[in-house]
Amino acid sequence: MAYNKRGRTPRGSTSPSATSMLKQILGEASVPFGAPRPRQWPQADPNSTDPLVQRGIERVRAWYEACLNILDSFPDSITDSDSYESPHAFFVSAVYPDGTVTGQYRKGPERHDVMLAIPDGSDRKRIACSCNVSLGKEYCEHTFHFVDYVYEQLRDTRSWLNRQVAQGLFTAGSFDPKSFDFGSRARIERILEDLPIAPPDLDLEDAELPPSRSVSQDRIAWNLSTRGTDHEILAIHQQAKKRGNGWTKGRRVSVSTLNVLEVTLSEADRRVQSLVQIDSSYYRVSTKLDTIAVLRELIGQPNVLFNMHPAEVVRFDATFQFCRDDKQCWLELVGSKPHNNTFLYNEDCLIHIRNDLASIRICELHPSQMKTVVAVLKLPRIPVEFEQDLLKRVADLQRVINVKVPESVAGQIIPDTCRPVVLLRSHTTGSLDFGVRVRDAMDVLHRPGTGLMLKAGKQDGRPVQFQRDADEEIRASDALLGKLGQKPGEFDGSISDFEAAIGLVGSLQDLESTGIEVLWDKSSEKPLRVLGSVTTSNVSVGINRKHDWFQLSGNCDLGEESVPLSELLNALQNPGEESVRGDFVRIGDKGWTKIEKGLRAKLTGLRDSVTQDRKGLKFDATSASAVRDFLSNDVQVEATRAWHQCLTRLERAEKLEPVLPAGLNATLRDYQTDGFRWLRRLAEWGVGGILADDMGLGKTLQTLAVILDRSSEGPTLVIAPTSVGFNWVREAERFAPDLSVHLYRDTDRSEFLSTVGPGSLVVCSYGLALRDADALADVKWSTLVLDEAQAIKNSRSKTSAAIASIPAQWKVALTGTPVENHLGELWSLFHVISPGVFGGWDQFRKRFAGPIEKDNDESRRLALRDRLQPFVLRRTKTEVLKDLPPRSDMNLYVELTATERMMYDKVRASALGEIDQIANIGDVKDQRFKILALLTRLRQIACSPRMVDESFSQRSSKLQLLQETVAELKEEGHRVLIFSQFVKHLTLIREMFDSEGIRYEYLDGQTPADQRQAGVDRFQNGDATAFLISLKAGGTGLNLTAADYVIHMDPWWNPAVEDQATDRAHRIGQENPVMVYRLISQGTIEEEILKLHDAKRDLVSGVMEGTHAAAKLSTSDLIDLVRGS
C-alpha cells in the first residue's frame, strides 16, 4: 500500500503482499518494509527501441507520478488517520485514454462508485465518489484508497492495469462527467421517485400484540480442526434441528462475513470476531484466527466443536504426578492419556486437548512457569535407577509448578486452608480497583484456584506437602464477592461509582472481624476508610452566649472517632467536589462518613448560616431558625437561657399577627398589608431585612406603617438620597400625621438630635449621614431605614462604613435592585443591616460569590436563595398589580449619516489601536479605567459627534429622531420623560427644545433639593410636554405618573437602572399604558450594550429565585465590547 506525504502508512493500508515478503526473504525486494514510498518509477528495459513500448512506459510513468501527487493533496484528516480500515476491494470498470479511471469501492455490503482523473491541464475534477461525504465533489476515504489502489497497480509491472495502460488498451468512447454528478437534481428526483410507497389502503393500525419471540434458530459454532500437527479455528453456521435435539452439521463461513449473516452473536462470539487477523496480497484477502487466543475466549461456551464434534473448553491447573514402573520413572500431566494428547502453547498459556474425549483444557501460567511446563512435557522417561535423581529435581520443580509426589517420598499431603485477601487501590477520580486473592500456608498470595496447588514444606519439623483445593477456593471467593455486591468469578474489577466503592470498603470493614484480610496497593491515592453514619443520635451540641453572638460547639461520635461539629460542617462542600460524593462525606484525613440526604441538607443549612473563625462556630439571631431546624431532629443539646430566650422571640415573631396601626391614614392593598406584616415580624424577631419590591409598589408606605407601629419604642432614622427626602416628608405627613417628621438638613443639627424621641421620624441624606455619623450614632434609634439602599452597595466606601457604625434596635433596607452587578453588593447591604446573615466577606466569597459567579454552581445558587428567603421580600408588578396599565418596550434604531459614521469609525479605530497597549498594563484597576474611558467616548459619539467634537454643528441623527418623536407625542396629547446619563446630551436636547418651542422641566445632579420637588410638582400639575432627567440623579425616588411615555436616549450597562427610571411613570397612580422607547444607534457600541441586558436582567431573579445569575463584567468582557462595537 501507499505511504502518505509524511511517510506513514495511511488508514486502510494492508500488510505487505506474500510476493513482496518472499522477495524480501530472498533478498530481492528493492524497498524494505516500513520504508516511505519511493518517489521514482522502477526502470524498464533501457534497451527496448520500440517507440510504442517507450510511449507506453512514459504514459504509465506519468500516470504513476500523477497518482502520487493526488495522494499528497488529500487532507491530513484522511491520510493521517491511524484507525484500522477493515478489508476492502475495488472493481475497475473503465480506463479512458484521457487518464480517467472509474470503478467501484467494495467493503462487505457497502458499494460506492469512484473516479480518478489524471490531471491534463484543464480544470476538471480529479476525484469523485458517490458516498454522502463526497457526493462527487469532496475528498473521502474511498477515493483515497482507490487512488492508492491505482497507484499500486501502475507500480507493479506485472499487473493488468499496468499492462493495459502501457499497451493503450483503453475503454472505447470518452468519459461522461455527468455520470459522477451525484448531487444533480435529476439524480435526486430519480432517488425520490424510486422510493417504495405503500398503497393508500394499507392498514397501519397497530392493535395486536407483537408475535412471541422465539429462541434463535441459528448460531455460530467454533470448530477446532486438526490436520496432522496443524490446528485451525473455523466458523461454522449451524441451525437448530427441527425436533429441538441439537444442531445441524452446518456449513463453514468466513469470519469476515459474520455481520452479514442473520444470526445472533454472543459476547464471546464478538470477542472472537475481534481477534480476526487480515492476510492480504494484491490478488486476495484472507482472514485467520490465533487458535490459542480464540480458545481462551471460549472457556465455558457451549458452541465449541472439535473436529466437528461437540467439545467443552474448561480451565485446569497443570499438575504433574510422579510415576514409575519396574523399568522407568517419569512425570505425567494429570488427566492426560498416552497417545491421545495434543498440546498447544504460547508464552503464558498451555492448552491440553484430549483427542479421545473432545476435551479442551486451558491453563494460564506465568511465562517462567510456562517454560518449565514445556520442558517437563518434553522430558523423556528415565531409567528407574535414576529415580532419586529425578525426585531431587522434582523438589526444585515444586517451587515453580505443581508436581505430586508420593507421600512415602515427600511427606504427608495436608489440606491447605487458604485465607481470603482483598486487594484495593483507590484513584483521585473516586474509582476503586479491587482484587480477590487467597493466602496459602507459605504466606504467598494467589488468584483463587490458580498458581501452585501443591507445595513442599515442613510441619513440626517433618516434611509435608500442602495441597490447595481449587474448587473450595473459588467457591469461598465467589461467596465473598456476593457479600460485596460483585459478580461471582470476577476476581479483579473496578468500580467507577464512588458510592458503590465506598460501600464495598464499608462492607469489608465489617467482614475484617471474620478473618478477611484487606491490603491497600502502594500506588493507591489514599486508603479509604468508612467511619460510619452520621445520625441525630450520635451528634451532641452545645450553645453558649458570647456578647452579641452565640457560640456553637458539638461532636459526632463515629465509632472510635469523635469528629468536632466544626470539622463536620467544613467537610460539607459542594456536591461534585472531592469531599462530598453522593451520600458520603470525607472528614479530613480521618475517613468517610455516610450522611442521609435530609440530615445533610439540614447540616448544610446550618453551615451556611453560621460564621466560622479560629475560635469556632458562632451565630446570631438570624441563624436561629436554621439552628432550631437542625436541633429538632432529636439532637442532644445543652444550651444557655439566652438561647432559649432567642427561640422564644423567634416563635413569638412567627406567631405574631400584626394589625395596621390606627393612626395610619391610608388603605393598603393586600400585598402591601402582607409586606407590613412581614416587616413587623422581622422587627419582632430583631433581625434586619430587605424589602426589595419592584419600583412603584409602595415600599415607602409599607415601611411607614411599621415605623408608626413601632413609634413608641423610640425615634426612627430614615437615610435616603437627597432627591427622595422631600417625598419621605410629604408621604409621612400624609399617611402618618401622628409622627413628628423632620428633614435633618433643615434642622439645627448640633442641637436637634438631643430632642428626638418616641414618635420622631428624622429623614437624612446619605451625604449628611457620612458627615454626621458620630452624632447620629449617639442616638438610641428604634428603627433605621435605608431607602434606595443600593447607595451603600460598595462596602469599601466611606458612606457604607459610616452608616454601618450607626446602631439601631432594628434595621431595614429598601431597594428594588439589591443586586445590580455582582453578589458583593448584596453582602454589603447585609453587612450594614444584619451582618450575621452572611458573616465576613471572605466567608461569603468562598461559600456563595465565588462558586456562583465563577463556577455557575447551581447548588450554591439555591443555597443562597434559601439563606436569603427569611430576610428578603420581593414582589414584582406583574405578580401583585393586576390592574396596573401595561408597559410596552420598543427599540428605535437610528441610522447614522455618512459624516457621523466616518467620525464614529475613526474613534473606534483609534480605540482598537489602544487596546493592545492597555491589555499589557499590569495594574488591573488602571486597565479598567482606561478601557471604560474608551467605551465612554464611543458611547458619546454614538449619541452625537458634538459631544466629543465641538466643531460638529449639525443636529445628530438621534436628536433629529427625538425631535420628530416628541413633536408627534405633543400633538397627540402625550407627555414624556427623557432620560440620559450624559448631562452634555441633555444640554443638547434643551437647546433643541428651546429652538423648537417645546416646554420641558429639567433635573440633574446639580439641581438643588427644593427645586427638584418643585419641578416634579410643576410637571405633575402643569402642562410641560417633557421632563429631561439625568439617569443617576432622577432615576429613583420620583413620582411622575403624569407621563405615559419614557424615552432612554442612551442605553446603560445595567437594565435595572433603566427600569428604575421607567418606574417613575409606571407605578401606582398611573392610569394610562406606558410606552418605553430606547434610541439605539445602529452599528455602534450601543448594540453591544443591548446584548448585555438579558444577562443582567437575570441577576436579581437569580439571587432571589435561585435561577441563573450574571457576574460582573471582566476586563476581557470590556475589551470584547470595544472590538465588537
ROSE-741196 format. One record per residue (C-alpha): residue in three letters; x, y, z. Coordinates in steps of 0.1 Angstrom, whole numbers, plus 5000, padded with zeros to 4 digits. Layout:
! residues N
ALAXYZ ...
***
This chain:
! residues 1125
MET500050005000 ALA501050364995 TYR502550595021 ASN501250935026 LYS503151265024 ARG504551215059 GLY505950875051 ARG503450695074 THR501150415064 PRO497750575058 ARG494450435072 GLY493450125054 SER497050015045 THR497349645044 SER500149415052 PRO502849355025 SER501849104999 ALA503048745001 THR505148804969 SER506949114984 MET507548925016 LEU509048634997 LYS511248874978 GLN512549035010 ILE513348695025 LEU515248604993 GLY517048944993 GLU515349064961 ALA513049334974 SER514249684964 VAL512249864991 PRO512349735028 PHE509049705046 GLY508150015066 ALA510150245043 PRO508550555028 ARG507050524992 PRO509750564965 ARG509550884946 GLN510950724913 TRP509450494888 PRO511050144885 GLN513250154854 ALA512049944824 ASP514349774800 PRO516550054787 ASN517549854756 SER514049854741 THR513950064709 ASP510250004701 PRO508650364702 LEU505250214712 VAL506950054742 GLN508750374751 ARG505550574748 GLY503650324770 ILE506350334796 GLU506250714797 ARG502450714799 VAL502550474829 ARG505250684845 ALA503251004841 TRP500050844855 TYR502050694884 GLU503551034893 ALA500151204890 CYS498650954914 LEU501451024939 ASN500751394937 ILE496951344941 LEU497651134972 ASP499751414986 SER496851654981 PHE494551475005 PRO493851645038 ASP495651515070 SER492351415085 ILE492251135059 THR495951055053 ASP497051065090 SER494250855105 ASP495750565125 SER492450375129 TYR492250035113 GLU490450005080 SER488749675075 PRO489349495042 HIS488149655010 ALA488349574973 PHE488049764940 PHE486449674907 VAL487849884878 SER485049934853 ALA486750164827 VAL490150314817 TYR489850604793 PRO492650754771 ASP492351094788 GLY493550944821 THR490150884837 VAL489750554857 THR486350464870 GLY485450174893 GLN483650064924 TYR484750054960 ARG483549744979 LYS483649665015 GLY481149405028 PRO477749515016 GLU479049875011 ARG479349994975 HIS480550334961 ASP481250444926 VAL484650614924 MET486650804898 LEU490250924893 ALA491251164865 ILE494951224857 PRO495451604855 ASP495551724819 GLY495952094824 SER492152164824 ASP490052244855 ARG488251914855 LYS487851744889 ARG490551484897 ILE488551254921 ALA484851174928 CYS482850934948 SER479150854952 CYS479350844990 ASN477551105012 VAL480851265022 SER482051334987 LEU478851354966 GLY481151374936 LYS483051674948 GLU484851644981 TYR487751424994 CYS486751105011 GLU488450785023 HIS487050584994 THR488750794968 PHE491950794988 HIS492050414988 PHE491050404951 VAL493850634941 ASP496250434963 TYR495050114946 VAL495650254911 TYR499050384922 GLU500050034934 GLN498749874902 LEU500650114880 ARG503750054901 ASP503649674896 THR504849594860 ARG503049264862 SER499649404870 TRP496849404844 LEU496349784848 ASN500049854842 ARG499949644810 GLN496649794798 VAL497850154802 ALA501250074787 GLN499749904757 GLY497050164752 LEU494149924757 PHE491550184767 THR487850184770 ALA486050294739 GLY484450634738 SER485050924762 PHE484250974799 ASP480951154807 PRO481551384837 LYS477751394843 SER477851034854 PHE479651144886 ASP477451444893 PHE475851284923 GLY474251604936 SER472351674904 ARG468651744905 ALA467851464881 ARG469651214903 ILE467851334934 GLU464551324917 ARG465250964905 ILE466150854940 LEU462951004954 GLU460850854926 ASP462250514933 LEU461250524970 PRO458750244977 ILE455450404987 ALA452750185002 PRO449250194987 PRO446850435003 ASP444550155015 LEU447349995036 ASP446149915071 LEU448650065096 GLU446550005127 ASP448649855155 ALA446049685176 GLU447749355182 LEU450549235204 PRO453849165187 PRO454548805180 SER456148605207 ARG459948595204 SER461348265195 VAL464748125206 SER467448185180 GLN467447915154 ASP470947995142 ARG474348015158 ILE477948035150 ALA480047735163 TRP483747745166 ASN485447435153 LEU488947345163 SER490147155132 THR493246935132 ARG495246825102 GLY498246645113 THR500146885136 ASP498247185122 HIS495347335142 GLU492847595128 ILE489747765142 LEU486847775117 ALA483447945119 ILE480547715113 HIS477047845107 GLN474647595123 GLN470847575125 ALA468747425152 LYS467347085144 LYS463547085139 ARG462946845167 GLY464947065191 ASN467646805199 GLY470746975188 TRP472247145158 THR472847065122 LYS476346995110 GLY476347345094 ARG478547495069 ARG481847685070 VAL481548065067 SER484148335066 VAL484748525098 SER484648845079 THR481048785068 LEU479548725103 ASN478049075104 VAL476149005071 LEU474648675084 GLU471348705102 VAL472548535133 THR472748655169 LEU476348665182 SER477148615218 GLU479648835237 ALA482148555234 ASP481548535196 ARG482148915193 ARG485348885212 VAL486548615189 GLN485448825159 SER487649105172 LEU490648875170 VAL490448835133 GLN493848895115 ILE493949015079 ASP496348855055 SER496249035022 SER498049054989 TYR497449224956 TYR495348934945 ARG493348824975 VAL492348905011 SER492148625036 THR491448605073 LYS492948395101 LEU492548345138 ASP495048275165 THR494047935178 ILE495247985214 ALA493748345217 VAL490348225204 LEU490247915228 ARG490948145258 GLU487848345248 LEU485748035245 ILE486147895280 GLY482847775293 GLN481047845260 PRO478547585246 ASN479247655209 VAL482647485206 LEU483447185183 PHE486546965180 ASN486846825145 MET483046885141 HIS482146705174 PRO480846895205 ALA483546985228 GLU484047165261 VAL486647425270 VAL487547445306 ARG490247585329 PHE492547345347 ASP495647355368 ALA498647205351 THR499646945377 PHE502246675371 GLN502546355391 PHE505546135397 CYS505045795380 ARG507245475379 ASP507145115369 ASP509744845371 LYS511944995344 GLN511245365342 CYS510145675361 TRP508645995347 LEU506446305352 GLU503046295337 LEU500346565333 VAL497346475354 GLY494446405332 SER496446315301 LYS496445985283 PRO499345835263 HIS498945875225 ASN495746085229 ASN497146425238 THR497746735218 PHE499447035234 LEU499347395222 TYR501147675240 ASN502548015238 GLU504548215263 ASP501748225290 CYS499147965281 LEU499047585279 ILE496247405260 HIS495747035266 ILE493446855241 ARG492246505248 ASN491646375213 ASP489546085225 LEU487346295248 ALA486946605227 SER488146785259 ILE490047115256 ARG491747225289 ILE493347565293 CYS495947665319 GLU497248025321 LEU500748055336 HIS503448295342 PRO505948295313 SER508748155336 GLN506347875346 MET505447815310 LYS509047745301 THR509247485329 VAL506047315319 VAL507047285283 ALA510347135293 VAL508646885316 LEU506246785288 LYS509246715266 LEU511046525294 PRO511646155284 ARG511045865306 ILE514145795328 PRO515545455338 VAL514445365373 GLU517945365386 PHE517845745383 GLU514745775404 GLN516345965433 ASP518046205409 LEU514646285394 LEU513046325428 LYS515746565439 ARG514946765408 VAL511246745415 ALA511846925448 ASP513147215428 LEU510347195403 GLN507747215431 ARG508847575437 VAL507647665402 ILE504947425391 ASN502547165406 VAL504146825410 LYS502546545430 VAL505046315448 PRO504046005467 GLU503646075505 SER506245805512 VAL508746015494 ALA507846375500 GLY505846355532 GLN502146365541 ILE499746565520 ILE497946825542 PRO495047035530 ASP495947395529 THR493047615540 CYS493847945523 ARG492748265538 PRO490848525517 VAL492548855509 VAL491149165492 LEU493449405474 LEU492349765470 ARG493550065450 SER491750405450 HIS492150685424 THR491751065425 THR488651025403 GLY486850835431 SER487050495414 LEU488250185432 ASP490149885418 PHE489749555437 GLY491049205435 VAL490348885455 ARG493248665464 VAL494048375487 ARG497048345510 ASP498447995513 ALA500347825541 MET503647955527 ASP502248315530 VAL502048365493 LEU499048535475 HIS497348365446 ARG494348425424 PRO491648175436 GLY492147835420 THR495347925402 GLY499047915409 LEU500947635427 MET498347395442 LEU500947175458 LYS503947295478 ALA506647115498 GLY507047245533 LYS507547145569 GLN505347105598 ASP506647025633 GLY510046965616 ARG508746695593 PRO508446735555 VAL504946765543 GLN503046865511 PHE500447145513 GLN497647075490 ARG495347365480 ASP491747295470 ALA490947495438 ASP487247435439 GLU486947535475 GLU488947855469 ILE486747955440 ARG483547875460 ALA484648075490 SER485848365469 ASP482548375449 ALA480748385482 LEU482848685494 LEU482248865461 GLY478548815466 LYS478748975501 LEU480549265485 GLY477849305458 GLN480149185430 LYS479648915403 PRO481048565410 GLY484148475392 GLU485248835387 PHE488348825409 ASP489649155396 GLY487449455389 SER487049835390 ILE484150035405 SER483750385389 ASP480750485411 PHE482150635443 GLU479250545465 ALA479450185454 ALA483250195460 ILE482950335495 GLY480150095502 LEU482449805493 VAL485049935517 GLY482549965544 SER481349605539 LEU484949495541 GLN485549675573 ASP482549485588 LEU484049155574 GLU487549205587 SER486549065621 THR485648735603 GLY489248685591 ILE489148875558 GLU492449055552 VAL492449385534 LEU495549525517 TRP495849865500 ASP498049895470 LYS501150115474 SER500150325444 SER496750385459 GLU495750755460 LYS494850725497 PRO493350425516 LEU489650465520 ARG488250435555 VAL484550435564 LEU483850595598 GLY480150505600 SER477050705595 VAL476151045610 THR472751035626 THR470951265651 SER471651005678 ASN475451035676 VAL475651415674 SER475751635705 VAL475652025705 GLY476352295730 ILE475252665727 ASN476752945749 ARG476253325749 LYS479253535738 HIS478453905738 ASP476153975709 TRP476753625694 PHE476153265703 GLN478953015704 LEU478152675688 SER480152365696 GLY479551995693 ASN480851655684 CYS479851355663 ASP480851015677 LEU481650775648 GLY482850455664 GLU486350515676 GLU486450865661 SER484951175677 VAL484551445650 PRO484051805661 LEU480951975646 SER483052245630 GLU485151985611 LEU481951805600 LEU480452135587 ASN483752225569 ALA483551895550 LEU480251975536 GLN481452135504 ASN479552145471 PRO478451815456 GLY480951715429 GLU483951835449 GLU486451595465 SER485051605500 VAL481451515490 ARG480451225469 GLY476851115469 ASP475751045505 PHE479451015516 VAL481451305531 ARG485151295537 ILE486151415572 GLY489751545565 ASP492251255567 LYS490051065592 GLY487950885566 TRP484450895550 THR481150905567 LYS477650855553 ILE475151135559 GLU471551075548 LYS470351335523 GLY467751505546 LEU470151535575 ARG472951665552 ALA470651935539 LYS470052055575 LEU473752045582 THR474452235550 GLY471852495560 LEU473452515594 ARG476852555578 ASP475652835555 SER474053025584 VAL476853025610 THR480153205610 GLN483353025615 ASP486653175627 ARG489653055646 LYS487753035678 GLY485052815664 LEU481452855653 LYS479253155661 PHE475953285651 ASP473353555659 ALA469553565659 THR469453555620 SER470653185623 ALA468253085650 SER465752925625 ALA468552715608 VAL469952605642 ARG466552525655 ASP465752315624 PHE468852115630 LEU468252065667 SER464651955660 ASN466051615649 ASP466451485685 VAL470051605686 GLN471451615721 VAL471851985731 GLU473052175761 ALA472152545758 THR472152865780 ARG469053055790 ALA469953325764 TRP469453065736 HIS466052965749 GLN465153335751 CYS466253375715 LEU464053085704 THR461153235724 ARG461553565705 LEU461653385672 GLU458553185679 ARG456753495691 ALA457653665658 GLU456453375638 LYS453053365656 LEU452653745656 GLU449553865637 PRO450354235631 VAL447554485629 LEU447854805610 PRO448355095634 ALA445255315640 GLY447055635631 LEU447855515595 ASN445855745572 ALA445855505542 THR444255205527 LEU446854945519 ARG446554695491 ASP446654325501 TYR450254275491 GLN451254595510 THR449554465541 ASP451554145536 GLY454654345534 PHE453854535566 ARG453254215584 TRP456554065571 LEU458454375582 ARG456754385616 ARG457654015623 LEU461254085613 ALA461354375638 GLU459754155665 TRP462453895657 GLY465054165660 VAL466854095626 GLY467254325597 GLY465954265562 ILE465554405527 LEU462254505512 ALA463054455475 ASP459754515458 ASP459754655423 MET459755035419 GLY456355185423 LEU454854925446 GLY454755145477 LYS457855045497 THR457655385515 LEU454055335526 GLN454654985539 THR457655105559 LEU455855405573 ALA453155165586 VAL455954975606 ILE457555295617 LEU454255425631 ASP453555085648 ARG456955095665 SER457055475672 SER456555435709 GLU459855235712 GLY462055525701 PRO462955755672 THR463355645636 LEU466155755613 VAL465455735575 ILE468555775553 ALA467655835517 PRO469056015486 THR468656395486 SER466056375458 VAL463856145478 GLY464056325512 PHE461156565503 ASN459056265493 TRP459556095526 VAL458556405545 ARG455456455523 GLU454456085525 ALA454856075563 GLU452856395568 ARG450156255546 PHE449955895558 ALA451255915594 PRO450356255607 ASP450956145643 LEU454656125636 SER456956425643 VAL458756445609 HIS461956635604 LEU464156695574 TYR467556675590 ARG469256925568 ASP466657185577 THR467357155614 ASP469957295637 ARG471856975636 SER474157055665 GLU471157085689 PHE468456895672 LEU469456525678 SER469256565715 THR465556645712 VAL464356345693 GLY462456065710 PRO459555825706 GLY457355935677 SER460156125659 LEU460956055623 VAL464256205610 VAL464956205573 CYS468656245564 SER470656225532 TYR473555985527 GLY475956275524 LEU474956415558 ALA474956065573 LEU478556035563 ARG479356385577 ASP477456345610 ALA477855975616 ASP479356015651 ALA476456245662 LEU473856015647 ALA475455715664 ASP474955875698 VAL471155855694 LYS469355535705 TRP467355475673 SER464455235675 THR464455195637 LEU466955265609 VAL465655275573 LEU467955285543 ASP465955395513 GLU467455335478 ALA469955125497 GLN472055055466 ALA473755375476 ILE475855165501 LYS476454865477 ASN480254935478 SER481354805512 ARG484654985510 SER483155325506 LYS483255575535 THR479455615533 SER478855245538 ALA481355225567 ALA479855535584 ILE476255405582 ALA477255065595 SER478555245626 ILE475055385634 PRO473355145659 ALA469655075660 GLN467254825675 TRP466154725641 LYS467354805605 VAL465754765572 ALA466854845536 LEU464554945508 THR465754885472 GLY464254755440 THR467754635429 PRO469554465458 VAL472054335432 GLU472954525401 ASN476354395390 HIS477754135414 LEU476953955447 GLY479454165466 GLU476754435466 LEU474354205484 TRP476854125510 SER477554495515 LEU473854565522 PHE473554285548 HIS476854385564 VAL475154705574 ILE471654595582 SER472254235595 PRO475854125595 GLY475053775609 VAL473253665577 PHE476553615558 GLY479353675582 GLY482653815569 TRP483453885533 ASP485953605529 GLN483453355542 PHE480753485518 ARG483053485489 LYS484053125495 ARG480553005502 PHE478553195477 ALA480053465455 GLY482953255441 PRO481052935433 ILE478153125418 GLU479853395397 LYS482953205386 ASP481752835385 ASN478052895378 ASP477352655407 GLU473552585408 SER473652425442 ARG475352725457 ARG472852955440 LEU469952765455 ALA471652765489 LEU472053145487 ARG468353175478 ASP467452965509 ARG469653165531 LEU468053495519 GLN464453375520 PRO463653485556 PHE465353825551 VAL464353945517 LEU460854015504 ARG460554085467 ARG457354125446 THR457154235410 LYS454454445394 THR453254165373 GLU452653945404 VAL450754195425 LEU449354485403 LYS446954315381 ASP445254655375 LEU448454845366 PRO448354965330 PRO450654765307 ARG454154875298 SER455554825263 ASP459154855253 MET460554925218 ASN463954995204 LEU464155275179 TYR467255225157 VAL468955535144 GLU470955525111 LEU474055745113 THR474755995085 ALA477855945064 THR479656215083 GLU478656065117 ARG479655715106 MET483055845094 MET483656015128 TYR482455715148 ASP484655475128 LYS487655705133 VAL487255705171 ARG486655325171 ALA489855265150 SER491755485175 ALA490355285204 LEU491254955188 GLY494855075184 GLU495055145221 ILE493554815232 ASP496754605229 GLN498754865248 ILE496154875276 ALA496054495277 ASN499754495287 ILE499254725317 GLY499954535348 ASP497654725371 VAL494154585366 LYS492454895380 ASP494355115356 GLN493354885328 ARG489654905336 PHE489855285340 LYS491455335306 ILE489055085288 LEU486055245304 ALA487255585292 LEU487455445256 LEU483955295259 THR482555625272 ARG484055815243 LEU482455565219 ARG479155585236 GLN479155965235 ILE479955985198 ALA477255735191 CYS474855985207 SER476156295189 PRO479556385174 ARG479256725191 MET479756565225 VAL483356485216 ASP483956745189 GLU482657095194 SER483257185158 PHE480456955147 SER477557195142 GLN474856975127 ARG471956815147 SER472756455152 SER470556175137 LYS469556065172 LEU468456425182 GLN466556465150 LEU464656135157 LEU463956255192 GLN462556595179 GLU460256425155 THR459056175181 VAL458356435208 ALA456656665183 GLU454256385174 LEU453656295210 LYS452956665218 GLU450356675190 GLU448656365204 GLY448556505240 HIS451156265255 ARG453856365280 VAL457256215281 LEU460156155305 ILE463556175287 PHE466556015304 SER470256035296 GLN473255955316 PHE475256235299 VAL474456595312 LYS476156715280 HIS473556525260 LEU470756675280 THR472157015273 LEU471956955235 ILE468356845240 ARG467557155259 GLU469057375231 MET466957185206 PHE463757215226 ASP464257585232 SER464657635194 GLU461557425187 GLY459357585214 ILE458857265234 ARG458157325271 TYR460057105295 GLU461257055331 TYR464856975339 LEU466656785367 ASP470256675371 GLY472756615399 GLN473356995403 THR469657075408 PRO469057195445 ALA466856965465 ASP464057215470 GLN463957285432 ARG463856915424 GLN460556875442 ALA459257195428 GLY460057075393 VAL458256745400 ASP455156925412 ARG455157155382 PHE455356865358 GLN452656665377 ASN450256955378 GLY451357155348 ASP451457115310 ALA455057075302 THR455456815274 ALA458756675285 PHE460856625317 LEU464656595310 ILE466256395337 SER469756285344 LEU469655905348 LYS471655885380 ALA470256195397 GLY466556135389 GLY466355765383 THR465055695418 GLY462655835443 LEU460456045420 ASN456756005412 LEU456056125377 THR452855945367 ALA451756245346 ALA453956105318 ASP452855805298 TYR455955785275 VAL459555725286 ILE462555775262 HIS466055655271 MET468555845249 ASP471455615255 PRO471555255269 TRP473155195303 TRP475154885311 ASN472654755336 PRO468954755325 ALA467954765362 VAL468955125363 GLU466855205333 ASP463955015348 GLN464255225380 ALA463955535358 THR461055395338 ASP459255325371 ARG459055695378 ALA456055685354 HIS454955315355 ARG453855295391 ILE450855315414 GLY448755615403 GLN449455565366 GLU446155545347 ASN447455505311 PRO449555245293 VAL453255335294 MET455355315263 VAL459155295266 TYR461455395237 ARG465255325236 LEU467155515209 ILE469955295196 SER472455405170 GLN472955115146 GLY476354965141 THR477755115173 ILE478755025209 GLU475155075219 GLU474054755201 GLU476754565221 ILE475454705253 LEU471954585245 LYS473254235242 LEU474254255279 HIS470854345291 ASP469353995291 ALA472153855312 LYS471954155336 ARG468154125340 ASP468753765353 LEU470953885381 VAL468253985406 SER466053695398 GLY469053465401 VAL469653565437 MET466053595448 GLU464753285430 GLY467753065426 THR467853095388 HIS470753195366 ALA472853495377 ALA475253715359 ALA478753825371 LYS480454155370 LEU481954245336 SER485554145335 THR488354345319 SER488354105289 ASP484554155286 LEU485054525283 ILE487754475257 ASP485454255237 LEU482854535238 VAL485254775221 ARG486254515195 GLY482654415188 SER481454775185 
***
